[in-house]
Amino acid sequence: MKSEHRHELEANSLAGFLNNLPENLRKHSNKIFLVVAAGLLVFAGLRYRDNQQLIKEQETRTALASAWDAAGQLRNMQIAFLRARPESIGDIVKTRNELLETGNRSAQQVISDSEKPKDASRMASAWLARAELFWTLANLPET
């Protein structure tokens, strides 16, 4: 008998709650809206921060790849210097200087954007790309 009485009381309290729901919603609608709006604002802020971090990560990866690519292209220019005709040396020197500037700027961007403890391997790779760039430049024939 007690369980039937409890079930009856629960049904009555649920029915009472549902009957009072529209009135309670009208009464507390500003508070509910404020909580929902604050939640959405926090969610949007976190998404924005995460997207900005992803964009920065992608830019850093692109800059590091650019630095390594410039070092590789400069290394391939050794053959171009050896086979070059005297009239095309000026173009090769211009290309060499552009590659040096691009590689150095990209490596410097990675180094300056990297946070020391978090991105230590990326920073080391940028320093290594920069060293490779200058080593290759030092071993190119003089023009």
RAHU-V687471 format. One record per residue. N is the residue number from 1. RES is the residue in one letter. PSI is psi in radians with two decimals (999 if undefined). D_FIRST is the distance of its C-alpha to the first C-alpha in whole Angstrom. Layout:
# RAHU-V687471
n=[N & N]
res=[RES & RES]
psi=[PSI & PSI]
d_first=[D_FIRST & D_FIRST]
This chain:
# RAHU-V687471
n=[1 & 2 & 3 & 4 & 5 & 6 & 7 & 8 & 9 & 10 & 11 & 12 & 13 & 14 & 15 & 16 & 17 & 18 & 19 & 20 & 21 & 22 & 23 & 24 & 25 & 26 & 27 & 28 & 29 & 30 & 31 & 32 & 33 & 34 & 35 & 36 & 37 & 38 & 39 & 40 & 41 & 42 & 43 & 44 & 45 & 46 & 47 & 48 & 49 & 50 & 51 & 52 & 53 & 54 & 55 & 56 & 57 & 58 & 59 & 60 & 61 & 62 & 63 & 64 & 65 & 66 & 67 & 68 & 69 & 70 & 71 & 72 & 73 & 74 & 75 & 76 & 77 & 78 & 79 & 80 & 81 & 82 & 83 & 84 & 85 & 86 & 87 & 88 & 89 & 90 & 91 & 92 & 93 & 94 & 95 & 96 & 97 & 98 & 99 & 100 & 101 & 102 & 103 & 104 & 105 & 106 & 107 & 108 & 109 & 110 & 111 & 112 & 113 & 114 & 115 & 116 & 117 & 118 & 119 & 120 & 121 & 122 & 123 & 124 & 125 & 126 & 127 & 128 & 129 & 130 & 131 & 132 & 133 & 134 & 135 & 136 & 137 & 138 & 139 & 140 & 141 & 142 & 143]
res=[M & K & S & E & H & R & H & E & L & E & A & N & S & L & A & G & F & L & N & N & L & P & E & N & L & R & K & H & S & N & K & I & F & L & V & V & A & A & G & L & L & V & F & A & G & L & R & Y & R & D & N & Q & Q & L & I & K & E & Q & E & T & R & T & A & L & A & S & A & W & D & A & A & G & Q & L & R & N & M & Q & I & A & F & L & R & A & R & P & E & S & I & G & D & I & V & K & T & R & N & E & L & L & E & T & G & N & R & S & A & Q & Q & V & I & S & D & S & E & K & P & K & D & A & S & R & M & A & S & A & W & L & A & R & A & E & L & F & W & T & L & A & N & L & P & E & T]
psi=[-0.60 & -0.67 & -0.64 & -0.69 & -0.71 & -0.74 & -0.69 & -0.71 & -0.72 & -0.76 & -0.69 & -0.70 & -0.65 & -0.74 & -0.68 & -0.70 & -0.76 & -0.59 & -0.62 & -0.06 & -0.86 & -0.67 & -0.73 & -0.66 & -0.75 & -0.69 & -0.66 & 0.30 & -0.65 & -0.73 & -0.74 & -0.78 & -0.72 & -0.74 & -0.76 & -0.76 & -0.72 & -0.71 & -0.76 & -0.66 & -0.75 & -0.76 & -0.80 & -0.69 & -0.73 & -0.70 & -0.72 & -0.79 & -0.76 & -0.71 & -0.70 & -0.68 & -0.68 & -0.70 & -0.76 & -0.71 & -0.77 & -0.73 & -0.68 & -0.76 & -0.72 & -0.73 & -0.70 & -0.72 & -0.64 & -0.69 & -0.78 & -0.64 & -0.72 & -0.69 & -0.70 & -0.73 & -0.64 & -0.66 & -0.67 & -0.31 & -0.27 & -0.74 & -0.68 & -0.67 & -0.71 & -0.57 & 0.00 & 2.55 & 2.72 & -0.57 & -0.32 & 0.02 & -0.66 & -0.72 & -0.67 & -0.72 & -0.71 & -0.78 & -0.72 & -0.78 & -0.68 & -0.75 & -0.72 & -0.79 & -0.77 & -0.84 & -0.75 & -0.75 & -0.73 & -0.78 & -0.71 & -0.64 & -0.76 & -0.74 & -0.75 & -0.51 & -0.31 & 2.42 & 2.33 & -1.04 & -0.58 & -0.77 & 0.68 & -0.70 & -0.64 & -0.72 & -0.71 & -0.68 & -0.65 & -0.75 & -0.67 & -0.70 & -0.71 & -0.73 & -0.73 & -0.70 & -0.86 & -0.60 & -0.79 & -0.72 & -0.72 & -0.49 & -0.02 & 2.60 & 2.59 & 2.53 & 999]
d_first=[0 & 4 & 5 & 5 & 6 & 9 & 10 & 11 & 12 & 14 & 15 & 17 & 18 & 20 & 21 & 23 & 24 & 26 & 27 & 29 & 30 & 34 & 34 & 33 & 36 & 38 & 38 & 38 & 40 & 43 & 42 & 40 & 43 & 45 & 43 & 43 & 47 & 47 & 46 & 48 & 51 & 50 & 50 & 53 & 55 & 54 & 55 & 58 & 59 & 58 & 60 & 63 & 63 & 63 & 66 & 68 & 67 & 68 & 71 & 72 & 72 & 74 & 77 & 77 & 77 & 80 & 82 & 82 & 83 & 86 & 87 & 87 & 89 & 91 & 92 & 92 & 95 & 97 & 98 & 99 & 101 & 103 & 104 & 104 & 107 & 109 & 108 & 104 & 104 & 103 & 100 & 99 & 99 & 97 & 95 & 95 & 94 & 91 & 90 & 90 & 89 & 86 & 85 & 86 & 84 & 81 & 81 & 81 & 78 & 76 & 77 & 76 & 73 & 72 & 69 & 71 & 68 & 66 & 69 & 71 & 72 & 73 & 75 & 77 & 77 & 79 & 81 & 82 & 82 & 85 & 87 & 87 & 88 & 91 & 92 & 93 & 94 & 97 & 98 & 99 & 102 & 104 & 105]
